[in-house]
Amino acid sequence: MKDLIFKNLTSADRKRRVISTSEVADSQGIRSIVRRHFVYMIKEAHAGRIQEPGSQVYVIKERNTRDKIESFFCRVKGHMYINNSEKLFLLYFSHSLKIKLAVIPENAEVGLNKGL
């Protein structure tokens, strides 16, 4: 059984976009929760102020053997320049991925939104 949520939000000035998905699935006694979050923001850049694009990566993995839960988190942040019709734009982005796996207790209530 799966439960999916998808959100696509754009700011009024259309310079910021947020895309978010969430998936909850129960299979073979394991509940998996996967969340993805993408944020994009665009600004006009000036040719004299160009800096070298850089990125940041964060990764965290945790394991709780007592509660039988594993989680993984990854985030990538950065920016890039885009040339379009003689104009230069700066695109900022942040991508996040969060995965949580847990054993479903035998006495748990039926339904994906219960428990975790």
KEDREN-390504 format. One line per 3 residues: for each residue y, x, z of N, C-alpha, C, O, CB. Coordinates in steps of 0.001 Angstrom, whole numbers. Each point is the difference from the previous one (the first is absolute). Glycine has a CB too. Layout:
// residues N
Y/X/Z/Y/X/Z/Y/X/Z/Y/X/Z/Y/X/Z ~ ...
// end
This chain:
// residues 116
-1160/848/0/1160/-848/0/1235/902/0/44/996/722/-1288/-2867/498 ~ 2262/1516/-2045/1221/786/-93/1216/-886/181/-11/-1185/-334/-1134/2802/-1186 ~ 2197/-1009/2060/1284/-665/176/1056/941/-574/152/1117/495/-924/-2406/1602
1510/866/-3134/993/846/-662/1396/-573/164/196/-1211/-94/-1922/1940/-1555 ~ 2698/146/1895/1418/-384/58/755/971/-892/-211/1210/83/20/-2161/2294 ~ 1069/436/-3230/781/830/-906/1459/-433/98/302/-1189/-99/-2287/1514/-1470
2900/640/1764/1437/-292/68/734/921/-954/-299/1192/-73/109/-1950/2476 ~ 1152/210/-3134/823/772/-921/1442/-439/231/396/-1083/-430/-2282/1314/-1309 ~ 2671/605/2416/1364/-337/370/978/912/-728/-209/1211/-68/-576/-2019/2317
1857/227/-2796/1036/770/-675/1342/-370/620/270/-1174/250/-1616/1279/-2414 ~ 2200/917/2415/1310/-262/598/889/-741/-996/-276/-22/-1200/60/2084/2644 ~ 1282/-2666/-931/911/-791/-831/656/845/-1095/224/-491/-1106/197/-995/3072
-115/2740/-1671/617/858/-1015/-1048/698/-873/354/814/-853/1587/-468/2397 ~ -3217/-652/-1342/-1134/498/-782/-153/1517/60/-572/596/-913/872/-2542/-581 ~ 200/2578/2552/-121/1445/146/-1093/400/980/-323/1182/121/2729/-1000/-655
-2978/-1156/1234/-1059/304/960/-1144/-984/-209/212/-1208/-97/1463/2126/1775 ~ -2883/-385/-1745/-1179/-834/-177/-1042/394/1030/-235/1183/244/710/-1448/-2708 ~ -1099/-744/3068/-1063/214/975/-1217/-781/-475/68/-1209/-221/1589/1548/2142
-2762/365/-2073/-1261/-617/-395/-990/254/1127/-178/1139/434/641/-825/-2938 ~ -1101/-1368/2972/-892/126/1141/-1274/-793/-263/45/-1129/-490/1919/1437/2049 ~ -3101/299/-1228/-1272/-714/-95/-783/198/1291/109/1033/661/-152/-743/-3177
-734/-1283/2854/-858/69/1174/-1330/-653/-361/-34/-1093/-565/2027/1047/2169 ~ -3075/723/-1273/-1329/-510/-299/-874/121/1244/-121/1073/591/364/-433/-3031 ~ -838/-1741/2820/-918/-24/1141/-1350/-461/-531/-98/-1039/-652/1970/554/2346
-2906/1263/-1413/-1330/-344/-499/-1042/239/1087/70/984/737/632/-403/-3090 ~ -1665/-1488/2444/-1134/137/903/-1246/203/-859/-292/-804/-885/1392/-654/2687 ~ -1829/2537/-1533/-1200/273/-770/-983/789/854/352/1044/549/970/-1065/-2698
-2523/-461/2261/-1091/667/700/384/401/1422/-350/1089/453/-472/-268/-2650 ~ 1540/-1698/2903/353/251/1392/1195/913/199/297/387/1130/-2650/-723/-633 ~ 3051/693/-1582/1182/860/69/1201/-771/-533/-62/-601/-1072/-1353/2692/798
2488/-2070/1018/1260/-594/-461/896/1129/-485/280/940/744/-472/-2901/880 ~ 642/1869/-2876/926/997/-545/1332/-663/-282/74/-1078/-590/-1974/2395/-415 ~ 2947/-643/1442/1368/-464/-223/715/1106/-772/114/1129/479/-87/-2576/1659
452/1115/-3330/688/971/-847/1401/-538/-269/164/-1114/-496/-2349/1911/-581 ~ 3194/11/1413/1397/-385/-229/666/1071/-856/-86/1192/296/188/-2453/1914 ~ 562/822/-3273/756/897/-869/1442/-472/-13/272/-1200/-41/-2310/1714/-1393
2951/432/1468/1429/-327/58/741/976/-907/-62/1212/202/-130/-2121/2182 ~ 888/382/-3374/750/823/-946/1465/-403/49/326/-1180/-127/-2356/1439/-1363 ~ 2915/717/1673/1440/-260/31/646/893/-1054/-253/1204/-46/219/-1832/2536
869/27/-3336/729/734/-1026/1477/-341/101/355/-1166/172/-2376/1181/-1685 ~ 2884/984/1408/1442/-222/8/604/902/-1068/-338/1181/-82/360/-1796/2569 ~ 864/70/-3299/580/761/-1098/1519/57/147/640/-994/343/-2548/317/-1848
2478/1864/1239/1450/214/54/405/821/-1210/-784/799/-512/808/-907/3049 ~ 1188/-92/-2984/496/821/-1097/347/1376/548/641/114/1044/249/-2148/-2280 ~ -1311/3074/538/221/1381/441/1035/658/-902/241/-443/-1122/-2604/596/2014
2968/911/-380/981/755/-767/-603/1363/-323/-625/631/853/2577/-1847/253 ~ -1759/1660/-2342/-659/1213/-490/332/1237/843/-837/897/104/901/-1885/-2390 ~ 1105/1064/2879/384/1170/781/-669/87/1356/33/1058/628/2102/-1136/-1798
-2740/-998/1640/-577/-38/1349/-1530/-51/-3/-597/-497/956/2666/-651/-202 ~ -2694/1639/-1779/-1457/-66/-90/-621/1000/966/359/1178/23/-215/-1904/-2434 ~ -1084/227/3206/-748/867/903/-1476/-49/-393/-462/-959/-618/2139/580/2503
-2392/1412/-1519/-1419/94/-348/-775/-1132/673/77/-153/1219/118/2664/-1475 ~ -943/-3310/-518/-777/-1074/625/-1042/570/964/-693/969/-310/1046/-2401/-1731 ~ -442/824/3181/-983/405/996/-728/-1224/511/446/-1129/-205/947/3116/856
-2501/-1765/8/-737/-1133/551/-545/368/1370/-101/1174/357/-500/-1971/-2672 ~ 260/-219/3059/-582/165/1324/-1287/-806/29/-47/-1123/-502/2325/1475/1607 ~ -3316/218/-521/-1289/-677/96/-428/12/1463/11/1045/651/-661/-374/-3029
275/-1838/2886/-500/-138/1362/-1394/-600/-76/-216/-985/-706/2562/702/1659 ~ -3289/868/-232/-1367/-526/44/-470/16/1451/102/1015/689/-600/-193/-3056 ~ -17/-1963/2820/-531/-120/1357/-1347/-706/-98/-116/-1050/-632/2455/973/1677
-3362/665/-412/-1313/-632/55/-432/-40/1454/53/1010/702/-667/-209/-3039 ~ 187/-1971/2782/-432/-166/1387/-1375/-648/33/-326/-838/-841/2720/638/1607 ~ -3195/596/211/-1329/-583/192/-175/-304/1481/162/881/844/-1115/384/-2841
623/-2509/2309/-258/-430/1362/-1457/-438/54/-331/-1113/-406/2762/395/796 ~ -3304/1592/113/-1432/-299/18/-365/-1039/1059/-984/-724/-151/560/3035/-667 ~ 1212/-2385/1885/-297/-985/1047/209/-1420/-521/-848/-869/202/1522/2535/1563
464/-1902/-2441/304/-1332/-538/-516/-187/-1429/125/-1089/-560/1895/1035/2023 ~ -2599/1108/-2062/-551/-21/-1361/1064/-391/-1016/-164/-941/-776/-2087/362/1707 ~ 3358/1340/-899/1120/-237/-915/390/1326/-647/91/1029/670/740/-2992/728
-604/1925/-2702/543/1144/-726/1253/-456/-721/54/-1108/-533/-2350/2158/253 ~ 3310/-184/265/1219/-340/-735/502/1226/-748/-206/1141/413/798/-2905/1293 ~ 65/1489/-2808/541/1033/-864/1385/-448/-448/183/-1150/-402/-2505/1871/-375
3299/183/844/1364/-316/-421/513/1139/-872/-153/1172/346/577/-2540/1759 ~ 181/1023/-3229/571/993/-900/1344/-529/-507/107/-1158/-402/-2425/2001/-281 ~ 3334/12/707/1318/-377/-523/525/1147/-859/-66/1165/389/545/-2646/1634
36/1134/-3187/613/966/-905/1429/-466/-248/231/-1133/-421/-2470/1735/-682 ~ 3201/293/1371/1417/-294/-241/547/1040/-966/-393/1166/47/667/-2215/2257 ~ 613/636/-3162/603/949/-922/1053/-647/-869/393/-1146/217/-2501/2422/-212
2559/-525/-992/964/-522/-963/-179/721/-1325/-560/1094/-66/2190/-1656/1911 ~ -1135/-86/-2909/-59/597/-1331/1206/-473/-800/584/-1047/280/-3121/1153/-207 ~ 2890/679/-1061/1120/-333/-880/-532/-622/-1280/-1039/402/-522/2425/1476/1484
-643/-2879/-1462/-371/-705/-1218/1215/-35/-912/1090/-372/433/-2823/-1034/787 ~ 1557/1787/-2468/1073/-25/-978/-219/-1210/-898/-1065/-149/-599/1334/2684/668 ~ 754/-3411/-164/-107/-1211/-798/1328/-268/-677/1000/-234/680/-2753/-701/863
1788/962/-2846/1198/-323/-789/1217/804/453/1055/-561/296/-1966/-1738/-651 ~ 750/3601/403/1099/902/357/436/-116/1465/992/615/392/-245/-771/-2749 ~ -1457/-607/3156/300/-121/1431/-1126/639/788/-1155/0/-425/2472/-2129/56
-965/2672/1524/-977/636/869/-145/-841/1272/995/-343/639/-430/2652/-1573 ~ -1799/-2637/1295/-280/-808/1180/-898/783/940/-802/833/-423/1044/-2961/-906 ~ -88/1842/2616/-828/598/1037/-869/-1096/594/513/-992/517/1226/2781/-10
-3050/-1614/-579/-956/-975/501/-628/543/1278/-679/1027/-22/219/-1889/-2322 ~ 690/166/3462/-642/330/1274/-1249/-865/127/12/-1162/-409/2215/1804/1500 ~ -3300/-95/-532/-1211/-785/183/-673/367/1313/144/1107/519/-434/-1264/-3005
-443/-807/2996/-830/191/1183/-1249/-851/-192/90/-1219/-147/1929/1683/1665 ~ -3181/177/-1517/-1279/-682/-151/-793/183/1285/-131/1120/495/132/-763/-3013 ~ -530/-1446/3060/-803/65/1219/-1351/-677/-228/-93/-1017/-688/2190/1030/2100
-3129/566/-827/-1340/-567/-46/-581/72/1403/-38/1064/616/-289/-385/-3051 ~ -128/-1835/2936/-595/-53/1329/-1337/-718/-116/-78/-1123/-499/2360/1124/1640 ~ -3334/666/-671/-1353/-565/-50/-565/-12/1419/67/999/715/-432/-167/-3107
-188/-1967/2783/-609/-124/1321/-1387/-607/-172/-152/-1057/-612/2422/792/1744 ~ -3275/940/-590/-1382/-475/-32/-469/-222/1427/195/860/859/-656/371/-3027 ~ -155/-2377/2428/-470/-307/1354/-1286/-810/-73/-195/-817/-901/2562/855/1774
-3232/208/89/-1224/-785/123/373/-1362/567/748/-101/973/-2179/2185/-635 ~ 902/-3121/-959/275/-1361/473/-961/-302/1141/-1215/60/-190/2031/-816/-2112 ~ -295/431/3491/-893/-337/1118/-836/-1237/-327/459/-891/-715/1191/1890/2333
-2857/-1053/-1103/-896/-1126/-292/538/-1317/536/-302/-1056/-556/-1610/2634/605 ~ 2705/-1539/1023/539/-1234/581/1392/-322/-536/697/-832/581/-2041/1266/1476 ~ 1771/205/-3155/1343/-237/-552/55/-1364/-667/-1002/-514/-496/1334/2985/150
885/-3051/349/205/-1281/-657/-68/189/-1511/335/1064/-520/1088/-1877/2447 ~ -1865/-241/-2626/-98/51/-1449/1389/-145/-584/787/-819/474/-3122/-136/-429 ~ 2649/1731/-1060/1298/-67/-661/621/1370/-71/-147/802/922/459/-3135/-128
375/2608/-1873/543/1326/-221/1222/300/830/249/1163/315/-1143/-1293/-2569 ~ 1666/-875/2622/1230/245/747/-213/65/1499/959/176/751/254/-1304/-2559 ~ -2429/991/2251/-319/81/1436/-336/1438/363/-429/771/-858/-420/-3156/864
1030/2735/1199/-417/1333/478/1026/1066/-301/1070/17/610/-3418/-689/-933 ~ 2042/1572/-616/860/1132/-300/1293/-492/-508/883/797/-318/-2809/633/-169
// end
